[in-house]
Amino acid sequence: MPKAINYKANSVVYFSGDFDERVFLLNTGSIALTSIDIETGEQVTDYIKTGEFFGVKSALGNYPREESAMVLTDSIVYSFTSKEFEAFAQTNTRIILQMIKVFSRQLRTIHKQLASLLDSEEEKNPEEGLFNVMNAFYSSQHYKAAGQVGTRYKAIYPNGKYISQVDQIVRSTAEVAGRSFGNAEGHNNDAVLAHHEKPAAVTDGTVHLAYNKAEDLFEKGEFEAAYDQYHAVIEAGAGDEITDNAYIGAGKSLHSQKEYVRCLQLLTGFISQHPKSSKIGDALMYLGMCYMDMERPDKAIAFFDKAAILSGADIIGKIRELQKECSSRLQGA
């Protein structure tokens, strides 16, 4: 049975890039979907009407969310699993027709965007056209497709103009295949977290010792071992501030290993599952740092700006420095 979920104003149903099998129906309130236009790079906002479904395409297609769902006013949303939605749709012809119209419109839009890139760029400069297509897929979170186009670029242009950027994206996207953020019902980031062999299980009585050990390992620069230890703390499921701190620790460990895509997966999942955590600002800061290191200051700046609003005094100085660096890169682009 679908579940009724109460969302407060200014909370988030899901973020762009999340993996989530759920489909949502707005019962009361107001929700906006925000995404980035892959042609212009500008933010696009669509408003969900009462009685409308959202999150359908990515849930049924089993790929990352292409948009973020932001709650504008206190709202009640019904959450369906993919199976529940499919069963519901089978008994409601109107829903099927509505979804066909939406999907057809979206497919036409994607086709026009990619055709425009190919027509305007590839005929003049095939190398640049291929690079732009890869970036278009990457910007819209179609990481597998971006990796495939990047691999093709490397084969055709091994000494190409954009080879360093392509190498970085191919390496980053290699980690994303088959992974998920988990759903918002609990700590189900196993696809991201289970990359390494697990250390000894952590119990309620040893969770603080395990966390301190993770911190020590990180300070020593043993980032992979630190990640394992933070992961063990998360799996203990203490459900308090130490778990939130462990998520941030695991994220910064991945960032320090240049595992940027995995860091994005982990921390966007954390934000989706723990929208009221005091560590949201920290998570947003590291998400911005990942995009900066992936040469995407255009995406990083939005995370830094939001982190500056939600962060505590302990990291605001660092965020201000990152904002300045990001703005400088954008001006020099």
Backbone hydrogen bonds in HBPLUS format (Angstrom, degrees):
<---DONOR---> <-ACCEPTOR-->    atom                        ^
c    i                          cat <-CA-CA->   ^        H-A-AA   ^      H-
h    n   atom  resd res      DA  || num        DHA   H-A  angle D-A-AA Bond
n    s   type  num  typ     dist DA aas  dist angle  dist       angle   num
A0003-LYS N   A0079-SER O   2.97 MM  76  5.10 153.5  2.04 140.3 143.5     1
A0079-SER N   A0003-LYS O   2.73 MM  76  5.10 159.0  1.77 147.2 154.1     2
A0005-ILE N   A0077-VAL O   2.75 MM  72  5.24 162.3  1.78 152.9 159.2     3
A0077-VAL N   A0005-ILE O   2.91 MM  72  5.24 168.3  1.92 153.5 156.3     4
A0007-TYR N   A0075-SER O   2.85 MM  68  5.22 172.1  1.86 157.0 159.7     5
A0075-SER N   A0007-TYR O   2.87 MM  68  5.22 163.2  1.90 152.8 158.6     6
A0011-SER N   A0008-LYS O   3.16 MM   3  5.76 144.5  2.29 141.2 139.3     7
A0010-ASN N   A0071-VAL O   2.74 MM  61  5.28 154.4  1.80 147.2 149.5     8
A0071-VAL N   A0011-SER O   2.99 MM  60  5.41 173.9  1.99 156.9 155.4     9
A0013-VAL N   A0069-ALA O   2.91 MM  56  5.34 159.7  1.95 156.8 161.7    10
A0069-ALA N   A0014-TYR O   2.91 MM  55  5.43 159.2  1.95 148.2 154.4    11
A0018-ASP N   A0015-PHE O   3.09 MM   3  5.71 164.1  2.11 138.2 139.3    12
A0017-GLY N   A0065-ARG O   2.79 MM  48  4.89 155.4  1.85 126.6 135.0    13
A0065-ARG N   A0018-ASP O   2.71 MM  47  5.28 153.5  1.77 147.8 156.3    14
A0023-VAL N   A0080-PHE O   2.79 MM  57  5.05 159.1  1.83 147.3 154.7    15
A0080-PHE N   A0023-VAL O   2.74 MM  57  5.05 171.8  1.75 162.0 164.0    16
A0024-PHE N   A0054-PHE O   3.00 MM  30  5.33 168.2  2.01 169.9 168.5    17
A0054-PHE N   A0024-PHE O   2.85 MM  30  5.33 147.1  1.95 142.2 148.3    18
A0025-LEU N   A0078-TYR O   2.86 MM  53  5.02 145.5  1.98 143.5 152.1    19
A0078-TYR N   A0025-LEU O   2.82 MM  53  5.02 164.1  1.84 152.6 153.7    20
A0026-LEU N   A0052-GLU O   3.09 MM  26  5.83 163.5  2.12 160.0 158.5    21
A0051-GLY N   A0026-LEU O   2.71 MM  25  5.42 169.1  1.72 159.2 163.1    22
A0027-ASN N   A0076-ILE O   2.90 MM  49  5.46 153.2  1.97 154.9 161.7    23
A0028-THR N   A0076-ILE O   3.27 MM  48  5.20 158.4  2.32 134.4 139.4    24
A0076-ILE N   A0028-THR O   2.95 MM  48  5.20 152.0  2.03 131.1 138.1    25
A0072-LEU N   A0030-SER O   2.89 MM  42  5.40 154.3  1.96 143.1 149.5    26
A0048-ILE N   A0031-ILE O   2.89 MM  17  5.52 167.6  1.90 161.8 165.8    27
A0032-ALA N   A0070-MET O   2.90 MM  38  5.28 163.0  1.93 156.0 160.0    28
A0070-MET N   A0032-ALA O   2.83 MM  38  5.28 162.1  1.86 166.4 165.0    29
A0033-LEU N   A0046-ASP O   2.67 MM  13  5.08 169.3  1.68 160.6 164.4    30
A0046-ASP N   A0033-LEU O   2.83 MM  13  5.08 159.0  1.88 147.2 154.3    31
A0034-THR N   A0068-SER O   2.88 MM  34  5.24 158.4  1.93 149.3 155.4    32
A0068-SER N   A0034-THR O   2.82 MM  34  5.24 160.4  1.86 151.0 155.9    33
A0035-SER N   A0044-VAL O   2.89 MM   9  5.22 152.3  1.97 147.1 155.9    34
A0044-VAL N   A0035-SER O   2.67 MM   9  5.22 164.1  1.70 151.7 155.6    35
A0037-ASP N   A0042-GLU O   2.87 MM   5  5.50 170.7  1.87 163.6 161.9    36
A0041-GLY N   A0037-ASP O   2.68 MM   4  5.07 147.2  1.79 145.9 154.9    37
A0052-GLU N   A0049-LYS O   3.00 MM   3  5.53 150.3  2.09 144.0 142.1    38
A0059-ALA N   A0055-GLY O   3.36 MM   4  6.17 149.6  2.46 133.9 142.5    39
A0060-LEU N   A0056-VAL O   2.94 MM   4  6.07 173.4  1.94 163.6 164.7    40
A0061-GLY N   A0057-LYS O   2.86 MM   4  5.79 145.8  1.97 141.1 151.9    41
A0062-ASN N   A0058-SER O   2.86 MM   4  5.59 116.7  2.27 131.9 142.9    42
A0063-TYR N   A0058-SER O   3.23 MM   5  5.21 156.3  2.29 135.6 142.8    43
A0085-PHE N   A0081-THR O   2.90 MM   4  6.16 160.2  1.94 158.0 163.3    44
A0086-GLU N   A0082-SER O   2.92 MM   4  6.13 162.6  1.95 149.9 154.7    45
A0087-ALA N   A0083-LYS O   2.99 MM   4  6.16 159.5  2.03 147.9 153.2    46
A0088-PHE N   A0084-GLU O   2.95 MM   4  6.13 154.2  2.02 143.3 150.7    47
A0089-ALA N   A0085-PHE O   2.75 MM   4  5.96 162.0  1.79 156.3 161.2    48
A0090-GLN N   A0086-GLU O   3.04 MM   4  6.16 148.0  2.15 143.0 150.6    49
A0091-THR N   A0088-PHE O   3.20 MM   3  5.61 146.1  2.32 106.6 115.6    50
A0092-ASN N   A0089-ALA O   3.05 MM   3  5.00 163.2  2.08 106.4 111.1    51
A0095-ILE N   A0092-ASN O   3.16 MM   3  5.59 127.6  2.45 107.2 118.7    52
A0096-ILE N   A0092-ASN O   3.41 MM   4  6.83 157.4  2.46 147.9 153.7    53
A0097-LEU N   A0093-THR O   3.02 MM   4  6.31 166.8  2.04 160.1 162.3    54
A0098-GLN N   A0094-ARG O   2.99 MM   4  6.14 155.7  2.05 144.8 151.9    55
A0099-MET N   A0095-ILE O   2.97 MM   4  6.19 158.8  2.01 151.7 156.8    56
A0100-ILE N   A0096-ILE O   2.99 MM   4  6.24 157.3  2.04 152.1 158.3    57
A0101-LYS N   A0097-LEU O   3.10 MM   4  6.32 159.1  2.14 147.5 152.2    58
A0102-VAL N   A0098-GLN O   3.09 MM   4  6.36 160.6  2.13 147.8 152.9    59
A0103-PHE N   A0099-MET O   2.86 MM   4  6.04 173.8  1.87 158.0 159.6    60
A0104-SER N   A0100-ILE O   2.91 MM   4  5.95 160.2  1.95 147.3 153.3    61
A0105-ARG N   A0101-LYS O   3.06 MM   4  6.21 160.9  2.10 146.7 151.5    62
A0106-GLN N   A0102-VAL O   3.01 MM   4  6.27 160.3  2.05 152.0 157.5    63
A0107-LEU N   A0103-PHE O   2.86 MM   4  6.04 160.4  1.90 152.9 158.1    64
A0108-ARG N   A0104-SER O   3.00 MM   4  6.18 156.2  2.06 146.4 152.7    65
A0109-THR N   A0105-ARG O   3.05 MM   4  6.29 152.1  2.13 143.3 150.9    66
A0110-ILE N   A0106-GLN O   2.98 MM   4  6.27 163.2  2.01 153.1 156.6    67
A0111-HIS N   A0107-LEU O   2.92 MM   4  6.09 161.5  1.95 148.3 153.8    68
A0112-LYS N   A0108-ARG O   2.95 MM   4  6.17 159.6  1.99 148.2 153.1    69
A0113-GLN N   A0109-THR O   2.97 MM   4  6.21 159.5  2.02 150.9 156.6    70
A0114-LEU N   A0110-ILE O   2.97 MM   4  6.20 169.4  1.99 157.5 159.4    71
A0115-ALA N   A0111-HIS O   2.83 MM   4  5.90 157.3  1.89 147.8 155.4    72
A0116-SER N   A0112-LYS O   2.83 MM   4  5.88 153.2  1.90 143.9 151.3    73
A0117-LEU N   A0113-GLN O   3.08 MM   4  6.35 155.5  2.14 143.1 149.2    74
A0118-LEU N   A0114-LEU O   2.92 MM   4  6.16 162.3  1.95 149.9 154.7    75
A0119-ASP N   A0115-ALA O   2.77 MM   4  5.89 165.5  1.79 153.4 157.8    76
A0120-SER N   A0116-SER O   2.93 MM   4  5.85 165.5  1.95 147.3 151.9    77
A0121-GLU N   A0117-LEU O   3.03 MM   4  5.74 148.8  2.13 138.4 146.3    78
A0122-GLU N   A0118-LEU O   3.00 MM   4  4.91 128.9  2.27 114.4 129.4    79
A0125-ASN N   A0121-GLU O   2.74 MM   4  5.77 164.2  1.76 159.6 165.3    80
A0129-GLY N   A0125-ASN O   2.89 MM   4  6.09 158.2  1.94 158.9 166.2    81
A0130-LEU N   A0126-PRO O   2.97 MM   4  6.14 158.1  2.02 148.4 152.6    82
A0131-PHE N   A0127-GLU O   3.05 MM   4  6.30 159.3  2.10 147.1 153.1    83
A0132-ASN N   A0128-GLU O   2.87 MM   4  6.09 154.9  1.93 148.5 155.1    84
A0133-VAL N   A0129-GLY O   3.00 MM   4  6.25 151.7  2.08 146.2 153.6    85
A0134-MET N   A0130-LEU O   3.05 MM   4  6.34 161.0  2.09 149.7 154.2    86
A0135-ASN N   A0131-PHE O   3.04 MM   4  6.33 158.7  2.08 147.3 153.0    87
A0136-ALA N   A0132-ASN O   2.87 MM   4  6.07 147.1  1.97 143.3 152.7    88
A0137-PHE N   A0133-VAL O   3.05 MM   4  6.37 161.3  2.08 154.3 157.5    89
A0138-TYR N   A0134-MET O   2.93 MM   4  6.15 160.0  1.97 148.4 154.9    90
A0139-SER N   A0135-ASN O   2.79 MM   4  5.90 162.6  1.82 150.7 154.7    91
A0140-SER N   A0136-ALA O   3.26 MM   4  6.39 144.4  2.39 139.7 147.8    92
A0142-HIS N   A0137-PHE O   2.86 MM   5  4.99 150.1  1.95 162.3 154.2    93
A0141-GLN N   A0138-TYR O   3.04 MM   3  5.10 158.3  2.09 112.3 113.3    94
A0146-ALA N   A0142-HIS O   2.99 MM   4  6.25 156.9  2.05 150.5 158.0    95
A0147-GLY N   A0143-TYR O   2.86 MM   4  6.07 157.1  1.91 150.7 156.1    96
A0148-GLN N   A0144-LYS O   3.00 MM   4  6.30 150.8  2.09 145.9 153.9    97
A0149-VAL N   A0145-ALA O   2.96 MM   4  6.23 162.0  2.00 154.0 158.0    98
A0150-GLY N   A0146-ALA O   2.87 MM   4  6.01 156.7  1.92 147.0 154.5    99
A0151-THR N   A0147-GLY O   2.90 MM   4  6.07 153.0  1.97 143.6 150.4   100
A0152-ARG N   A0148-GLN O   3.06 MM   4  6.32 151.6  2.15 141.4 149.0   101
A0153-TYR N   A0149-VAL O   2.90 MM   4  6.21 156.2  1.96 149.0 155.7   102
A0154-LYS N   A0150-GLY O   2.98 MM   4  6.30 159.0  2.03 150.3 155.0   103
A0155-ALA N   A0151-THR O   3.09 MM   4  6.35 148.5  2.20 142.9 151.0   104
A0156-ILE N   A0152-ARG O   3.03 MM   4  6.30 154.4  2.10 153.0 159.6   105
A0157-TYR N   A0153-TYR O   2.67 MM   4  5.67 165.0  1.69 161.0 166.1   106
A0160-GLY N   A0157-TYR O   2.97 MM   3  4.69 155.5  2.03 117.7 113.5   107
A0163-ILE N   A0160-GLY O   3.38 MM   3  5.17 169.5  2.39 106.8 107.0   108
A0166-VAL N   A0162-TYR O   2.94 MM   4  6.14 162.5  1.97 160.6 166.4   109
A0167-ASP N   A0163-ILE O   2.85 MM   4  5.97 160.7  1.89 147.9 153.1   110
A0168-GLN N   A0164-SER O   3.19 MM   4  6.37 156.2  2.25 140.9 146.4   111
A0169-ILE N   A0165-GLN O   3.11 MM   4  6.40 158.6  2.16 148.4 153.5   112
A0170-VAL N   A0166-VAL O   2.86 MM   4  6.06 166.3  1.88 160.1 164.1   113
A0171-ARG N   A0167-ASP O   2.96 MM   4  6.12 162.7  1.99 149.7 154.4   114
A0172-SER N   A0168-GLN O   3.00 MM   4  6.15 156.0  2.05 142.2 149.3   115
A0173-THR N   A0169-ILE O   2.82 MM   4  5.97 165.2  1.84 155.8 159.3   116
A0174-ALA N   A0170-VAL O   3.08 MM   4  6.08 134.0  2.30 139.9 150.6   117
A0175-GLU N   A0172-SER O   3.40 MM   3  6.04 154.1  2.47 112.0 117.2   118
A0176-VAL N   A0173-THR O   3.09 MM   3  5.30 145.9  2.21 105.0 114.6   119
A0179-ARG N   A0176-VAL O   3.09 MM   3  5.58 168.3  2.10 134.7 135.2   120
A0188-ASN N   A0186-GLY O   2.97 MM   2  5.74 122.7  2.31 111.4  95.1   121
A0192-VAL N   A0189-ASN O   2.99 MM   3  5.51 135.7  2.19 113.4 124.8   122
A0193-LEU N   A0189-ASN O   2.84 MM   4  5.97 166.7  1.86 156.7 161.3   123
A0194-ALA N   A0190-ASP O   2.77 MM   4  5.30 152.8  1.85 147.4 148.7   124
A0206-THR N   A0203-THR O   3.03 MM   3  5.26 145.5  2.15 105.0 115.1   125
A0207-VAL N   A0203-THR O   3.01 MM   4  5.85 114.9  2.45 153.4 168.2   126
A0210-ALA N   A0206-THR O   2.89 MM   4  6.11 160.2  1.93 157.6 163.7   127
A0211-TYR N   A0207-VAL O   2.96 MM   4  6.15 153.6  2.03 143.0 150.1   128
A0212-ASN N   A0208-HIS O   2.98 MM   4  6.18 163.5  2.01 147.7 151.9   129
A0213-LYS N   A0209-LEU O   2.95 MM   4  6.18 148.7  2.05 144.6 153.4   130
A0214-ALA N   A0210-ALA O   3.01 MM   4  6.30 152.6  2.08 144.5 151.6   131
A0215-GLU N   A0211-TYR O   2.98 MM   4  6.33 156.0  2.04 151.6 158.0   132
A0216-ASP N   A0212-ASN O   2.96 MM   4  6.23 154.9  2.03 144.7 151.3   133
A0217-LEU N   A0213-LYS O   2.93 MM   4  6.20 160.2  1.97 151.9 156.9   134
A0218-PHE N   A0214-ALA O   2.96 MM   4  6.20 156.8  2.02 148.6 154.9   135
A0219-GLU N   A0215-GLU O   2.99 MM   4  6.23 162.6  2.02 150.0 154.4   136
A0220-LYS N   A0216-ASP O   3.04 MM   4  6.29 140.1  2.20 143.1 153.8   137
A0222-GLU N   A0217-LEU O   2.95 MM   5  5.22 149.1  2.04 164.6 155.8   138
A0221-GLY N   A0218-PHE O   2.89 MM   3  5.10 156.9  1.95 108.5 115.9   139
A0226-ALA N   A0222-GLU O   2.89 MM   4  6.06 151.1  1.98 149.4 159.0   140
A0227-TYR N   A0223-PHE O   2.86 MM   4  6.03 154.6  1.92 144.5 150.9   141
A0228-ASP N   A0224-GLU O   3.13 MM   4  6.46 158.4  2.18 146.1 151.0   142
A0229-GLN N   A0225-ALA O   3.09 MM   4  6.35 155.1  2.15 145.3 151.6   143
A0230-TYR N   A0226-ALA O   2.87 MM   4  6.16 164.4  1.89 158.4 162.4   144
A0231-HIS N   A0227-TYR O   2.86 MM   4  6.02 159.5  1.91 151.6 158.0   145
A0232-ALA N   A0228-ASP O   3.02 MM   4  6.33 149.3  2.12 142.6 150.1   146
A0233-VAL N   A0229-GLN O   3.15 MM   4  6.52 148.7  2.25 145.4 153.2   147
A0233-VAL N   A0230-TYR O   3.07 MM   3  5.13 119.5  2.46  95.7 110.7   148
A0234-ILE N   A0230-TYR O   2.97 MM   4  6.35 156.4  2.03 152.1 158.7   149
A0235-GLU N   A0231-HIS O   2.91 MM   4  6.21 160.1  1.94 154.4 159.7   150
A0236-ALA N   A0232-ALA O   3.15 MM   4  6.35 133.1  2.38 135.2 146.4   151
A0236-ALA N   A0233-VAL O   3.14 MM   3  5.17 131.9  2.38  94.9 107.9   152
A0237-GLY N   A0234-ILE O   3.01 MM   3  5.59 151.4  2.09 112.7 120.9   153
A0243-THR N   A0240-ASP O   3.06 MM   3  5.62 135.0  2.27 112.6 123.5   154
A0244-ASP N   A0240-ASP O   3.42 MM   4  6.87 157.6  2.47 148.8 154.6   155
A0245-ASN N   A0241-GLU O   2.91 MM   4  6.19 159.9  1.95 152.9 158.7   156
A0246-ALA N   A0242-ILE O   2.93 MM   4  6.10 143.3  2.07 135.5 145.5   157
A0247-TYR N   A0243-THR O   3.01 MM   4  6.39 148.2  2.12 149.1 156.9   158
A0248-ILE N   A0244-ASP O   3.18 MM   4  6.56 161.0  2.21 150.1 154.2   159
A0249-GLY N   A0245-ASN O   2.84 MM   4  6.11 155.6  1.90 145.9 153.7   160
A0250-ALA N   A0246-ALA O   2.79 MM   4  6.00 157.9  1.84 149.5 154.9   161
A0251-GLY N   A0247-TYR O   2.89 MM   4  6.13 155.4  1.95 147.6 154.8   162
A0252-LYS N   A0248-ILE O   2.86 MM   4  6.13 163.4  1.89 155.4 158.9   163
A0253-SER N   A0249-GLY O   2.95 MM   4  6.08 144.7  2.07 142.2 152.2   164
A0254-LEU N   A0250-ALA O   3.03 MM   4  6.31 154.2  2.10 146.0 152.0   165
A0255-HIS N   A0251-GLY O   2.93 MM   4  6.21 160.0  1.97 150.1 156.2   166
A0256-SER N   A0252-LYS O   2.91 MM   4  6.03 153.3  1.99 139.5 146.4   167
A0257-GLN N   A0253-SER O   3.16 MM   4  6.40 129.8  2.43 134.8 147.1   168
A0257-GLN N   A0254-LEU O   3.06 MM   3  5.10 134.4  2.28  96.7 109.6   169
A0259-GLU N   A0254-LEU O   2.87 MM   5  5.02 162.1  1.90 156.6 150.6   170
A0258-LYS N   A0255-HIS O   2.94 MM   3  4.92 158.1  1.99 106.7 112.1   171
A0263-CYS N   A0259-GLU O   2.99 MM   4  6.17 151.1  2.07 149.0 158.1   172
A0264-LEU N   A0260-TYR O   2.90 MM   4  6.17 156.4  1.96 149.1 155.2   173
A0265-GLN N   A0261-VAL O   2.94 MM   4  6.23 157.8  1.99 149.5 155.4   174
A0266-LEU N   A0262-ARG O   2.93 MM   4  6.12 170.2  1.94 151.5 153.9   175
A0267-LEU N   A0263-CYS O   2.99 MM   4  6.09 176.5  1.99 156.7 157.8   176
A0268-THR N   A0264-LEU O   3.00 MM   4  5.92 155.6  2.06 144.5 151.3   177
A0269-GLY N   A0265-GLN O   3.07 MM   4  6.10 153.3  2.14 143.5 151.1   178
A0270-PHE N   A0266-LEU O   2.95 MM   4  6.23 147.8  2.06 140.7 150.3   179
A0271-ILE N   A0267-LEU O   2.98 MM   4  6.16 161.0  2.02 144.4 148.3   180
A0272-SER N   A0268-THR O   3.01 MM   4  6.16 158.2  2.06 143.7 149.8   181
A0273-GLN N   A0269-GLY O   2.96 MM   4  6.12 153.4  2.03 147.6 154.6   182
A0274-HIS N   A0270-PHE O   2.79 MM   4  5.78 142.1  1.93 149.2 159.7   183
A0277-SER N   A0274-HIS O   3.10 MM   3  5.47 169.1  2.11 120.8 122.4   184
A0283-ALA N   A0279-LYS O   3.03 MM   4  6.36 162.8  2.06 155.2 159.6   185
A0284-LEU N   A0280-ILE O   2.89 MM   4  6.15 163.3  1.92 156.7 160.8   186
A0285-MET N   A0281-GLY O   2.97 MM   4  6.16 151.4  2.05 143.7 151.6   187
A0286-TYR N   A0282-ASP O   3.05 MM   4  6.41 160.9  2.09 153.8 157.4   188
A0287-LEU N   A0283-ALA O   2.95 MM   4  6.22 149.8  2.04 148.2 157.4   189
A0288-GLY N   A0284-LEU O   2.98 MM   4  6.22 160.0  2.02 148.1 152.9   190
A0289-MET N   A0285-MET O   2.93 MM   4  6.24 150.1  2.02 145.2 154.3   191
A0290-CYS N   A0286-TYR O   2.94 MM   4  6.16 150.7  2.03 144.1 150.9   192
A0291-TYR N   A0287-LEU O   3.14 MM   4  6.51 161.9  2.18 151.1 154.7   193
A0292-MET N   A0288-GLY O   2.90 MM   4  6.16 151.0  1.99 147.0 155.9   194
A0293-ASP N   A0289-MET O   2.96 MM   4  6.17 161.7  1.99 149.6 153.5   195
A0294-MET N   A0290-CYS O   2.93 MM   4  6.15 123.7  2.26 138.5 154.3   196
A0296-ARG N   A0291-TYR O   2.69 MM   5  4.97 153.2  1.76 156.2 156.0   197
A0295-GLU N   A0292-MET O   3.00 MM   3  5.14 148.3  2.10 111.9 113.1   198
A0299-LYS N   A0296-ARG O   3.05 MM   3  5.59 140.4  2.22 112.6 121.8   199
A0300-ALA N   A0296-ARG O   3.02 MM   4  6.27 156.8  2.07 148.5 155.9   200
A0301-ILE N   A0297-PRO O   3.09 MM   4  5.98 161.6  2.13 146.4 147.0   201
A0303-PHE N   A0300-ALA O   3.01 MM   3  5.38 122.0  2.36 107.5 121.8   202
A0304-PHE N   A0300-ALA O   3.05 MM   4  6.38 159.3  2.09 157.1 163.6   203
A0305-ASP N   A0301-ILE O   2.91 MM   4  6.09 159.4  1.95 150.3 155.8   204
A0306-LYS N   A0302-ALA O   3.12 MM   4  6.28 159.0  2.16 142.2 147.3   205
A0307-ALA N   A0303-PHE O   2.84 MM   4  5.95 153.9  1.91 145.8 154.2   206
A0308-ALA N   A0304-PHE O   2.93 MM   4  6.09 149.4  2.02 146.5 153.4   207
A0309-ILE N   A0306-LYS O   3.09 MM   3  5.24 133.0  2.32  98.6 111.0   208
A0310-LEU N   A0306-LYS O   3.13 MM   4  6.44 151.6  2.22 148.0 155.7   209
A0311-SER N   A0307-ALA O   2.79 MM   4  5.49 132.1  2.02 154.6 160.7   210
A0315-ILE N   A0312-GLY O   3.37 MM   3  6.15 156.2  2.43 118.0 122.0   211
A0319-ILE N   A0315-ILE O   3.02 MM   4  6.31 157.9  2.07 155.7 162.6   212
A0320-ARG N   A0316-ILE O   2.96 MM   4  6.19 157.2  2.01 149.8 155.2   213
A0321-GLU N   A0317-GLY O   3.17 MM   4  6.46 154.1  2.24 144.8 151.2   214
A0322-LEU N   A0318-LYS O   2.98 MM   4  6.28 154.2  2.05 147.1 154.4   215
A0323-GLN N   A0319-ILE O   2.83 MM   4  6.11 153.0  1.91 152.6 160.3   216
A0324-LYS N   A0320-ARG O   3.08 MM   4  6.34 158.6  2.12 146.5 151.3   217
A0325-GLU N   A0321-GLU O   2.98 MM   4  6.27 162.4  2.01 149.3 154.1   218
A0326-CYS N   A0322-LEU O   2.85 MM   4  5.97 159.0  1.89 148.3 154.5   219
A0327-SER N   A0323-GLN O   2.88 MM   4  6.07 162.8  1.91 150.8 155.4   220
A0328-SER N   A0324-LYS O   2.94 MM   4  6.13 153.3  2.01 146.8 154.3   221
A0329-ARG N   A0325-GLU O   3.02 MM   4  6.32 153.6  2.09 146.0 152.5   222
A0330-LEU N   A0326-CYS O   2.99 MM   4  6.27 157.0  2.04 150.5 157.0   223
A0331-GLN N   A0327-SER O   2.97 MM   4  6.18 154.5  2.04 147.4 153.8   224
A0332-GLY N   A0328-SER O   3.04 MM   4  6.21 141.2  2.19 140.0 150.3   225
A0333-ALA N   A0329-ARG O   3.01 MM   4  6.09 114.8  2.45 137.7 153.0   226
A0333-ALA N   A0330-LEU O   3.30 MM   3  5.13 150.4  2.39  94.2 102.8   227
